[in-house]
Amino acid sequence: MSMAVIFGASGDIGGAIAQRLAKAGWSLYLHYTHNQTKVDALQRDLATHYPKQDFVTVAYDFTQPSEATAFAAQLVGIDAVVLRKARRIITCLRTQLQPSYRR
């Protein structure tokens, strides 16, 4: 089963992407920074409609780059990454992660 992480899954665009990927058979990490209530509701909805897939919520605030390594350690078996606010996320990950995570 394919696994993707959606950065910004609590927003309208991220939530819509999550719905489409779940419908296509993907399991998902659903990232959020502040809106845990909304992403938890999305996770429950997806788990109800697609019970054979996994939907995991993960919190990370990209204004705290010192936590990037710990955040990345939570993510296992990623096949795809969906970046909604790519510039800040890519910069943070590129500068903070161990060389083995960089590509």
Helices and strands as residue ranges (DSSP letters): E 3-7, H 12-23, E 27-32, H 36-49, E 55-59, G 65-67, H 68-74, E 80-83, H 86-96, G 99-101
